[in-house]
Amino acid sequence: MRPVFKVMLRWALSPLGTLLNTGMLATLLLVRGVEPGSALFWLPVAIFFGVAAAYDINAYVVQRRKGLTSEQVTDAVFERLWSSPPEEKEKEQPDG
């Protein structure tokens, strides 16, 4: 299951994930009956996209500055969010 979550996380952390999530927000608003020509539709979409794009740009700059690949960033975020339980870590470390 961990490989599936890693792929999903890598997708969510990418700029394409931002576009997909923005599209899903727009679809949700349309399904809820919000008129596409109204500010109630475009304001949340624009705010979400603007904030997400700002985070993406910031993350990309930091990633390049540190010389990391997207896979390394995904692994680091994944381990921070879903690290192994403490007892498993103790079993992995040899006694001595």
Biopython code that builds the backbone (N, CA, C, O; Angstrom):
import numpy as np
from Bio.PDB.StructureBuilder import StructureBuilder

atoms = [
    (1, "MET", "N", (0.817, -1.191, 0.000)),
    (1, "MET", "CA", (0.000, 0.000, 0.000)),
    (1, "MET", "C", (0.868, 1.266, 0.000)),
    (1, "MET", "O", (0.469, 2.298, -0.539)),
    (2, "ARG", "N", (2.040, 1.178, 0.599)),
    (2, "ARG", "CA", (2.924, 2.344, 0.657)),
    (2, "ARG", "C", (3.318, 2.846, -0.734)),
    (2, "ARG", "O", (3.348, 4.059, -0.941)),
    (3, "PRO", "N", (3.622, 1.965, -1.698)),
    (3, "PRO", "CA", (3.970, 2.475, -3.031)),
    (3, "PRO", "C", (2.830, 3.262, -3.688)),
    (3, "PRO", "O", (3.071, 4.235, -4.403)),
    (4, "VAL", "N", (1.607, 2.838, -3.441)),
    (4, "VAL", "CA", (0.453, 3.553, -4.000)),
    (4, "VAL", "C", (0.363, 4.950, -3.399)),
    (4, "VAL", "O", (0.136, 5.922, -4.118)),
    (5, "PHE", "N", (0.539, 5.054, -2.094)),
    (5, "PHE", "CA", (0.491, 6.359, -1.438)),
    (5, "PHE", "C", (1.641, 7.256, -1.892)),
    (5, "PHE", "O", (1.476, 8.470, -2.011)),
    (6, "LYS", "N", (2.806, 6.656, -2.145)),
    (6, "LYS", "CA", (3.936, 7.455, -2.619)),
    (6, "LYS", "C", (3.649, 8.047, -3.999)),
    (6, "LYS", "O", (3.979, 9.203, -4.263)),
    (7, "VAL", "N", (3.037, 7.257, -4.873)),
    (7, "VAL", "CA", (2.675, 7.763, -6.204)),
    (7, "VAL", "C", (1.639, 8.868, -6.078)),
    (7, "VAL", "O", (1.745, 9.899, -6.741)),
    (8, "MET", "N", (0.642, 8.660, -5.233)),
    (8, "MET", "CA", (-0.392, 9.678, -5.031)),
    (8, "MET", "C", (0.215, 10.957, -4.453)),
    (8, "MET", "O", (-0.162, 12.057, -4.856)),
    (9, "LEU", "N", (1.146, 10.822, -3.516)),
    (9, "LEU", "CA", (1.790, 11.980, -2.919)),
    (9, "LEU", "C", (2.650, 12.711, -3.938)),
    (9, "LEU", "O", (2.647, 13.941, -3.981)),
    (10, "ARG", "N", (3.386, 11.968, -4.759)),
    (10, "ARG", "CA", (4.212, 12.605, -5.785)),
    (10, "ARG", "C", (3.324, 13.387, -6.754)),
    (10, "ARG", "O", (3.681, 14.489, -7.168)),
    (11, "TRP", "N", (2.183, 12.829, -7.112)),
    (11, "TRP", "CA", (1.254, 13.516, -8.005)),
    (11, "TRP", "C", (0.694, 14.767, -7.328)),
    (11, "TRP", "O", (0.600, 15.821, -7.956)),
    (12, "ALA", "N", (0.327, 14.656, -6.068)),
    (12, "ALA", "CA", (-0.250, 15.797, -5.351)),
    (12, "ALA", "C", (0.754, 16.924, -5.162)),
    (12, "ALA", "O", (0.369, 18.092, -5.121)),
    (13, "LEU", "N", (2.040, 16.591, -5.047)),
    (13, "LEU", "CA", (3.065, 17.612, -4.841)),
    (13, "LEU", "C", (3.524, 18.268, -6.139)),
    (13, "LEU", "O", (4.287, 19.234, -6.109)),
    (14, "SER", "N", (3.068, 17.753, -7.271)),
    (14, "SER", "CA", (3.521, 18.302, -8.549)),
    (14, "SER", "C", (2.609, 19.431, -9.023)),
    (14, "SER", "O", (1.470, 19.540, -8.570)),
    (15, "PRO", "N", (3.104, 20.265, -9.928)),
    (15, "PRO", "CA", (2.249, 21.314, -10.496)),
    (15, "PRO", "C", (1.042, 20.749, -11.248)),
    (15, "PRO", "O", (-0.013, 21.381, -11.285)),
    (16, "LEU", "N", (1.186, 19.586, -11.836)),
    (16, "LEU", "CA", (0.041, 18.963, -12.504)),
    (16, "LEU", "C", (-1.039, 18.588, -11.490)),
    (16, "LEU", "O", (-2.231, 18.630, -11.795)),
    (17, "GLY", "N", (-0.616, 18.226, -10.300)),
    (17, "GLY", "CA", (-1.577, 17.942, -9.236)),
    (17, "GLY", "C", (-2.363, 19.183, -8.852)),
    (17, "GLY", "O", (-3.551, 19.098, -8.542)),
    (18, "THR", "N", (-1.711, 20.329, -8.871)),
    (18, "THR", "CA", (-2.396, 21.592, -8.585)),
    (18, "THR", "C", (-3.468, 21.859, -9.631)),
    (18, "THR", "O", (-4.588, 22.246, -9.298)),
    (19, "LEU", "N", (-3.121, 21.653, -10.888)),
    (19, "LEU", "CA", (-4.114, 21.849, -11.953)),
    (19, "LEU", "C", (-5.275, 20.867, -11.818)),
    (19, "LEU", "O", (-6.433, 21.239, -12.006)),
    (20, "LEU", "N", (-4.962, 19.612, -11.492)),
    (20, "LEU", "CA", (-6.012, 18.613, -11.320)),
    (20, "LEU", "C", (-6.917, 18.978, -10.146)),
    (20, "LEU", "O", (-8.140, 18.901, -10.261)),
    (21, "ASN", "N", (-6.332, 19.371, -9.030)),
    (21, "ASN", "CA", (-7.135, 19.747, -7.861)),
    (21, "ASN", "C", (-7.974, 20.985, -8.130)),
    (21, "ASN", "O", (-9.108, 21.073, -7.660)),
    (22, "THR", "N", (-7.439, 21.942, -8.876)),
    (22, "THR", "CA", (-8.214, 23.127, -9.240)),
    (22, "THR", "C", (-9.383, 22.736, -10.131)),
    (22, "THR", "O", (-10.491, 23.248, -9.972)),
    (23, "GLY", "N", (-9.136, 21.832, -11.063)),
    (23, "GLY", "CA", (-10.213, 21.331, -11.917)),
    (23, "GLY", "C", (-11.284, 20.600, -11.131)),
    (23, "GLY", "O", (-12.472, 20.724, -11.429)),
    (24, "MET", "N", (-10.868, 19.838, -10.126)),
    (24, "MET", "CA", (-11.847, 19.133, -9.293)),
    (24, "MET", "C", (-12.678, 20.111, -8.469)),
    (24, "MET", "O", (-13.874, 19.898, -8.266)),
    (25, "LEU", "N", (-12.037, 21.200, -7.988)),
    (25, "LEU", "CA", (-12.779, 22.222, -7.265)),
    (25, "LEU", "C", (-13.807, 22.873, -8.175)),
    (25, "LEU", "O", (-14.953, 23.069, -7.772)),
    (26, "ALA", "N", (-13.412, 23.210, -9.396)),
    (26, "ALA", "CA", (-14.344, 23.813, -10.353)),
    (26, "ALA", "C", (-15.487, 22.860, -10.663)),
    (26, "ALA", "O", (-16.640, 23.283, -10.753)),
    (27, "THR", "N", (-15.181, 21.582, -10.826)),
    (27, "THR", "CA", (-16.220, 20.583, -11.082)),
    (27, "THR", "C", (-17.175, 20.480, -9.905)),
    (27, "THR", "O", (-18.388, 20.403, -10.101)),
    (28, "LEU", "N", (-16.657, 20.479, -8.705)),
    (28, "LEU", "CA", (-17.499, 20.426, -7.514)),
    (28, "LEU", "C", (-18.440, 21.627, -7.464)),
    (28, "LEU", "O", (-19.629, 21.484, -7.178)),
    (29, "LEU", "N", (-17.900, 22.806, -7.743)),
    (29, "LEU", "CA", (-18.746, 24.004, -7.729)),
    (29, "LEU", "C", (-19.830, 23.926, -8.796)),
    (29, "LEU", "O", (-20.965, 24.337, -8.553)),
    (30, "LEU", "N", (-19.498, 23.408, -9.971)),
    (30, "LEU", "CA", (-20.499, 23.247, -11.024)),
    (30, "LEU", "C", (-21.575, 22.248, -10.630)),
    (30, "LEU", "O", (-22.760, 22.474, -10.874)),
    (31, "VAL", "N", (-21.161, 21.147, -10.023)),
    (31, "VAL", "CA", (-22.113, 20.127, -9.580)),
    (31, "VAL", "C", (-23.045, 20.689, -8.503)),
    (31, "VAL", "O", (-24.226, 20.347, -8.450)),
    (32, "ARG", "N", (-22.501, 21.549, -7.653)),
    (32, "ARG", "CA", (-23.304, 22.157, -6.592)),
    (32, "ARG", "C", (-24.246, 23.243, -7.124)),
    (32, "ARG", "O", (-25.058, 23.785, -6.374)),
    (33, "GLY", "N", (-24.134, 23.560, -8.425)),
    (33, "GLY", "CA", (-25.067, 24.494, -9.021)),
    (33, "GLY", "C", (-24.614, 25.939, -9.075)),
    (33, "GLY", "O", (-25.424, 26.828, -9.340)),
    (34, "VAL", "N", (-23.343, 26.193, -8.830)),
    (34, "VAL", "CA", (-22.840, 27.559, -8.897)),
    (34, "VAL", "C", (-22.704, 27.945, -10.369)),
    (34, "VAL", "O", (-22.165, 27.179, -11.168)),
    (35, "GLU", "N", (-23.189, 29.121, -10.721)),
    (35, "GLU", "CA", (-23.124, 29.598, -12.102)),
    (35, "GLU", "C", (-21.680, 29.898, -12.480)),
    (35, "GLU", "O", (-20.981, 30.583, -11.733)),
    (36, "PRO", "N", (-21.212, 29.393, -13.640)),
    (36, "PRO", "CA", (-19.817, 29.616, -14.042)),
    (36, "PRO", "C", (-19.471, 31.078, -14.320)),
    (36, "PRO", "O", (-18.291, 31.431, -14.338)),
    (37, "GLY", "N", (-20.440, 31.912, -14.529)),
    (37, "GLY", "CA", (-20.162, 33.317, -14.784)),
    (37, "GLY", "C", (-20.153, 34.183, -13.540)),
    (37, "GLY", "O", (-19.904, 35.385, -13.623)),
    (38, "SER", "N", (-20.418, 33.592, -12.398)),
    (38, "SER", "CA", (-20.526, 34.387, -11.175)),
    (38, "SER", "C", (-19.202, 34.429, -10.414)),
    (38, "SER", "O", (-18.317, 33.595, -10.606)),
    (39, "ALA", "N", (-19.105, 35.422, -9.551)),
    (39, "ALA", "CA", (-17.908, 35.546, -8.709)),
    (39, "ALA", "C", (-17.824, 34.407, -7.706)),
    (39, "ALA", "O", (-16.730, 34.028, -7.289)),
    (40, "LEU", "N", (-18.966, 33.860, -7.314)),
    (40, "LEU", "CA", (-18.988, 32.747, -6.362)),
    (40, "LEU", "C", (-18.303, 31.507, -6.939)),
    (40, "LEU", "O", (-17.854, 30.636, -6.194)),
    (41, "PHE", "N", (-18.227, 31.437, -8.251)),
    (41, "PHE", "CA", (-17.528, 30.329, -8.899)),
    (41, "PHE", "C", (-16.034, 30.648, -9.051)),
    (41, "PHE", "O", (-15.182, 29.853, -8.652)),
    (42, "TRP", "N", (-15.725, 31.810, -9.627)),
    (42, "TRP", "CA", (-14.350, 32.128, -9.972)),
    (42, "TRP", "C", (-13.491, 32.548, -8.789)),
    (42, "TRP", "O", (-12.281, 32.321, -8.808)),
    (43, "LEU", "N", (-14.067, 33.144, -7.776)),
    (43, "LEU", "CA", (-13.273, 33.596, -6.634)),
    (43, "LEU", "C", (-12.603, 32.434, -5.892)),
    (43, "LEU", "O", (-11.395, 32.489, -5.664)),
    (44, "PRO", "N", (-13.348, 31.378, -5.505)),
    (44, "PRO", "CA", (-12.666, 30.263, -4.828)),
    (44, "PRO", "C", (-11.663, 29.547, -5.735)),
    (44, "PRO", "O", (-10.606, 29.111, -5.279)),
    (45, "VAL", "N", (-11.999, 29.430, -7.017)),
    (45, "VAL", "CA", (-11.077, 28.768, -7.950)),
    (45, "VAL", "C", (-9.787, 29.578, -8.072)),
    (45, "VAL", "O", (-8.693, 29.015, -8.029)),
    (46, "ALA", "N", (-9.912, 30.890, -8.223)),
    (46, "ALA", "CA", (-8.729, 31.748, -8.359)),
    (46, "ALA", "C", (-7.894, 31.763, -7.080)),
    (46, "ALA", "O", (-6.666, 31.705, -7.143)),
    (47, "ILE", "N", (-8.546, 31.841, -5.926)),
    (47, "ILE", "CA", (-7.811, 31.845, -4.650)),
    (47, "ILE", "C", (-7.070, 30.524, -4.461)),
    (47, "ILE", "O", (-5.892, 30.511, -4.104)),
    (48, "PHE", "N", (-7.768, 29.413, -4.703)),
    (48, "PHE", "CA", (-7.135, 28.104, -4.536)),
    (48, "PHE", "C", (-5.947, 27.959, -5.474)),
    (48, "PHE", "O", (-4.864, 27.550, -5.055)),
    (49, "PHE", "N", (-6.150, 28.295, -6.741)),
    (49, "PHE", "CA", (-5.071, 28.148, -7.711)),
    (49, "PHE", "C", (-3.894, 29.063, -7.373)),
    (49, "PHE", "O", (-2.740, 28.651, -7.480)),
    (50, "GLY", "N", (-4.175, 30.286, -6.970)),
    (50, "GLY", "CA", (-3.108, 31.226, -6.632)),
    (50, "GLY", "C", (-2.275, 30.763, -5.452)),
    (50, "GLY", "O", (-1.046, 30.819, -5.492)),
    (51, "VAL", "N", (-2.939, 30.309, -4.408)),
    (51, "VAL", "CA", (-2.211, 29.839, -3.221)),
    (51, "VAL", "C", (-1.433, 28.570, -3.532)),
    (51, "VAL", "O", (-0.269, 28.443, -3.151)),
    (52, "ALA", "N", (-2.070, 27.629, -4.224)),
    (52, "ALA", "CA", (-1.391, 26.377, -4.558)),
    (52, "ALA", "C", (-0.211, 26.618, -5.493)),
    (52, "ALA", "O", (0.835, 25.987, -5.342)),
    (53, "ALA", "N", (-0.366, 27.517, -6.448)),
    (53, "ALA", "CA", (0.738, 27.825, -7.360)),
    (53, "ALA", "C", (1.894, 28.481, -6.608)),
    (53, "ALA", "O", (3.058, 28.199, -6.891)),
    (54, "ALA", "N", (1.581, 29.347, -5.662)),
    (54, "ALA", "CA", (2.638, 29.978, -4.868)),
    (54, "ALA", "C", (3.418, 28.932, -4.075)),
    (54, "ALA", "O", (4.646, 28.991, -4.009)),
    (55, "TYR", "N", (2.713, 27.978, -3.475)),
    (55, "TYR", "CA", (3.393, 26.907, -2.747)),
    (55, "TYR", "C", (4.227, 26.041, -3.696)),
    (55, "TYR", "O", (5.343, 25.645, -3.359)),
    (56, "ASP", "N", (3.685, 25.749, -4.880)),
    (56, "ASP", "CA", (4.424, 24.941, -5.850)),
    (56, "ASP", "C", (5.711, 25.630, -6.281)),
    (56, "ASP", "O", (6.763, 24.996, -6.360)),
    (57, "ILE", "N", (5.629, 26.919, -6.557)),
    (57, "ILE", "CA", (6.816, 27.663, -6.986)),
    (57, "ILE", "C", (7.853, 27.702, -5.870)),
    (57, "ILE", "O", (9.043, 27.502, -6.114)),
    (58, "ASN", "N", (7.403, 27.957, -4.652)),
    (58, "ASN", "CA", (8.313, 27.980, -3.507)),
    (58, "ASN", "C", (8.976, 26.617, -3.311)),
    (58, "ASN", "O", (10.187, 26.537, -3.101)),
    (59, "ALA", "N", (8.191, 25.558, -3.381)),
    (59, "ALA", "CA", (8.742, 24.209, -3.204)),
    (59, "ALA", "C", (9.725, 23.874, -4.314)),
    (59, "ALA", "O", (10.753, 23.246, -4.060)),
    (60, "TYR", "N", (9.427, 24.282, -5.538)),
    (60, "TYR", "CA", (10.325, 24.012, -6.660)),
    (60, "TYR", "C", (11.659, 24.737, -6.477)),
    (60, "TYR", "O", (12.718, 24.165, -6.736)),
    (61, "VAL", "N", (11.611, 25.986, -6.036)),
    (61, "VAL", "CA", (12.838, 26.754, -5.819)),
    (61, "VAL", "C", (13.692, 26.094, -4.740)),
    (61, "VAL", "O", (14.902, 25.949, -4.911)),
    (62, "VAL", "N", (13.077, 25.696, -3.638)),
    (62, "VAL", "CA", (13.820, 25.033, -2.556)),
    (62, "VAL", "C", (14.379, 23.696, -3.027)),
    (62, "VAL", "O", (15.519, 23.346, -2.721)),
    (63, "GLN", "N", (13.569, 22.958, -3.768)),
    (63, "GLN", "CA", (14.015, 21.658, -4.285)),
    (63, "GLN", "C", (15.233, 21.816, -5.176)),
    (63, "GLN", "O", (16.191, 21.056, -5.039)),
    (64, "ARG", "N", (15.222, 22.770, -6.075)),
    (64, "ARG", "CA", (16.356, 22.997, -6.977)),
    (64, "ARG", "C", (17.569, 23.526, -6.232)),
    (64, "ARG", "O", (18.705, 23.167, -6.542)),
    (65, "ARG", "N", (17.322, 24.384, -5.244)),
    (65, "ARG", "CA", (18.434, 24.939, -4.467)),
    (65, "ARG", "C", (19.170, 23.832, -3.728)),
    (65, "ARG", "O", (20.394, 23.877, -3.605)),
    (66, "LYS", "N", (18.439, 22.844, -3.236)),
    (66, "LYS", "CA", (19.061, 21.748, -2.493)),
    (66, "LYS", "C", (19.516, 20.614, -3.406)),
    (66, "LYS", "O", (20.155, 19.669, -2.944)),
    (67, "GLY", "N", (19.194, 20.697, -4.698)),
    (67, "GLY", "CA", (19.621, 19.679, -5.651)),
    (67, "GLY", "C", (18.894, 18.357, -5.501)),
    (67, "GLY", "O", (19.482, 17.300, -5.732)),
    (68, "LEU", "N", (17.632, 18.396, -5.121)),
    (68, "LEU", "CA", (16.860, 17.175, -4.904)),
    (68, "LEU", "C", (15.996, 16.847, -6.113)),
    (68, "LEU", "O", (15.559, 17.740, -6.840)),
    (69, "THR", "N", (15.757, 15.564, -6.319)),
    (69, "THR", "CA", (14.812, 15.142, -7.346)),
    (69, "THR", "C", (13.416, 15.102, -6.733)),
    (69, "THR", "O", (13.267, 15.141, -5.511)),
    (70, "SER", "N", (12.403, 15.023, -7.578)),
    (70, "SER", "CA", (11.035, 14.965, -7.052)),
    (70, "SER", "C", (10.811, 13.685, -6.255)),
    (70, "SER", "O", (10.027, 13.676, -5.307)),
    (71, "GLU", "N", (11.489, 12.610, -6.629)),
    (71, "GLU", "CA", (11.352, 11.363, -5.882)),
    (71, "GLU", "C", (11.951, 11.493, -4.482)),
    (71, "GLU", "O", (11.389, 10.972, -3.519)),
    (72, "GLN", "N", (13.074, 12.175, -4.362)),
    (72, "GLN", "CA", (13.680, 12.387, -3.046)),
    (72, "GLN", "C", (12.787, 13.252, -2.166)),
    (72, "GLN", "O", (12.652, 12.997, -0.969)),
    (73, "VAL", "N", (12.184, 14.262, -2.751)),
    (73, "VAL", "CA", (11.272, 15.113, -1.982)),
    (73, "VAL", "C", (10.065, 14.305, -1.528)),
    (73, "VAL", "O", (9.643, 14.412, -0.377)),
    (74, "THR", "N", (9.512, 13.506, -2.415)),
    (74, "THR", "CA", (8.361, 12.673, -2.063)),
    (74, "THR", "C", (8.715, 11.709, -0.938)),
    (74, "THR", "O", (7.942, 11.549, 0.006)),
    (75, "ASP", "N", (9.876, 11.068, -1.032)),
    (75, "ASP", "CA", (10.300, 10.138, 0.022)),
    (75, "ASP", "C", (10.443, 10.846, 1.365)),
    (75, "ASP", "O", (10.046, 10.305, 2.398)),
    (76, "ALA", "N", (11.006, 12.050, 1.357)),
    (76, "ALA", "CA", (11.190, 12.794, 2.607)),
    (76, "ALA", "C", (9.850, 13.187, 3.219)),
    (76, "ALA", "O", (9.651, 13.050, 4.426)),
    (77, "VAL", "N", (8.940, 13.671, 2.397)),
    (77, "VAL", "CA", (7.613, 14.050, 2.903)),
    (77, "VAL", "C", (6.867, 12.819, 3.394)),
    (77, "VAL", "O", (6.225, 12.856, 4.444)),
    (78, "PHE", "N", (6.950, 11.732, 2.640)),
    (78, "PHE", "CA", (6.258, 10.500, 3.023)),
    (78, "PHE", "C", (6.766, 9.987, 4.361)),
    (78, "PHE", "O", (5.968, 9.622, 5.225)),
    (79, "GLU", "N", (8.069, 9.953, 4.545)),
    (79, "GLU", "CA", (8.625, 9.469, 5.805)),
    (79, "GLU", "C", (8.279, 10.394, 6.966)),
    (79, "GLU", "O", (8.110, 9.931, 8.094)),
    (80, "ARG", "N", (8.171, 11.679, 6.709)),
    (80, "ARG", "CA", (7.794, 12.610, 7.774)),
    (80, "ARG", "C", (6.331, 12.419, 8.171)),
    (80, "ARG", "O", (5.994, 12.487, 9.353)),
    (81, "LEU", "N", (5.463, 12.181, 7.188)),
    (81, "LEU", "CA", (4.038, 12.036, 7.475)),
    (81, "LEU", "C", (3.684, 10.640, 7.968)),
    (81, "LEU", "O", (2.890, 10.494, 8.897)),
    (82, "TRP", "N", (4.268, 9.612, 7.355)),
    (82, "TRP", "CA", (3.912, 8.240, 7.676)),
    (82, "TRP", "C", (5.142, 7.425, 8.007)),
    (82, "TRP", "O", (5.437, 6.430, 7.344)),
    (83, "SER", "N", (5.851, 7.843, 9.020)),
    (83, "SER", "CA", (7.045, 7.091, 9.401)),
    (83, "SER", "C", (6.633, 5.787, 10.057)),
    (83, "SER", "O", (5.499, 5.624, 10.507)),
    (84, "SER", "N", (7.571, 4.876, 10.099)),
    (84, "SER", "CA", (7.316, 3.568, 10.700)),
    (84, "SER", "C", (7.082, 3.715, 12.199)),
    (84, "SER", "O", (7.649, 4.606, 12.831)),
    (85, "PRO", "N", (6.256, 2.853, 12.766)),
    (85, "PRO", "CA", (6.066, 2.893, 14.221)),
    (85, "PRO", "C", (7.378, 2.624, 14.951)),
    (85, "PRO", "O", (8.252, 1.948, 14.409)),
    (86, "PRO", "N", (7.535, 3.144, 16.181)),
    (86, "PRO", "CA", (8.801, 3.008, 16.916)),
    (86, "PRO", "C", (9.249, 1.562, 17.107)),
    (86, "PRO", "O", (10.449, 1.294, 17.039)),
    (87, "GLU", "N", (8.336, 0.623, 17.342)),
    (87, "GLU", "CA", (8.761, -0.750, 17.581)),
    (87, "GLU", "C", (9.345, -1.383, 16.325)),
    (87, "GLU", "O", (10.223, -2.241, 16.423)),
    (88, "GLU", "N", (8.877, -0.978, 15.145)),
    (88, "GLU", "CA", (9.467, -1.497, 13.919)),
    (88, "GLU", "C", (10.872, -0.946, 13.719)),
    (88, "GLU", "O", (11.751, -1.651, 13.225)),
    (89, "LYS", "N", (11.087, 0.301, 14.098)),
    (89, "LYS", "CA", (12.414, 0.893, 13.971)),
    (89, "LYS", "C", (13.399, 0.184, 14.894)),
    (89, "LYS", "O", (14.557, -0.018, 14.529)),
    (90, "GLU", "N", (12.944, -0.195, 16.084)),
    (90, "GLU", "CA", (13.820, -0.881, 17.025)),
    (90, "GLU", "C", (14.210, -2.253, 16.496)),
    (90, "GLU", "O", (15.340, -2.693, 16.709)),
    (91, "LYS", "N", (13.291, -2.945, 15.805)),
    (91, "LYS", "CA", (13.582, -4.262, 15.253)),
    (91, "LYS", "C", (14.589, -4.161, 14.112)),
    (91, "LYS", "O", (15.393, -5.071, 13.909)),
    (92, "GLU", "N", (14.547, -3.055, 13.366)),
    (92, "GLU", "CA", (15.455, -2.881, 12.244)),
    (92, "GLU", "C", (16.887, -2.622, 12.700)),
    (92, "GLU", "O", (17.826, -2.964, 11.981)),
    (93, "GLN", "N", (17.077, -2.025, 13.882)),
    (93, "GLN", "CA", (18.403, -1.683, 14.385)),
    (93, "GLN", "C", (18.993, -2.905, 15.092)),
    (93, "GLN", "O", (18.365, -3.467, 15.989)),
    (94, "PRO", "N", (20.198, -3.316, 14.690)),
    (94, "PRO", "CA", (20.811, -4.463, 15.370)),
    (94, "PRO", "C", (21.281, -4.093, 16.780)),
    (94, "PRO", "O", (21.693, -2.962, 17.038)),
    (95, "ASP", "N", (21.209, -5.063, 17.673)),
    (95, "ASP", "CA", (21.674, -4.837, 19.043)),
    (95, "ASP", "C", (23.199, -4.879, 19.045)),
    (95, "ASP", "O", (23.820, -5.643, 18.306)),
    (96, "GLY", "N", (23.766, -4.064, 19.868)),
    (96, "GLY", "CA", (25.207, -4.172, 19.937)),
    (96, "GLY", "C", (25.835, -2.925, 20.242)),
    (96, "GLY", "O", (27.060, -2.857, 20.334)),
]
sb = StructureBuilder()
sb.init_structure("model")
sb.init_model(0)
sb.init_chain("A")
sb.init_seg("    ")
for serial, (resi, resn, name, xyz) in enumerate(atoms, 1):
    if name == "N":
        sb.init_residue(resn, " ", resi, " ")
    sb.init_atom(name, np.array(xyz, "f"), 0.0, 1.0, " ", f" {name:<3s}", serial, name[0])
structure = sb.get_structure()
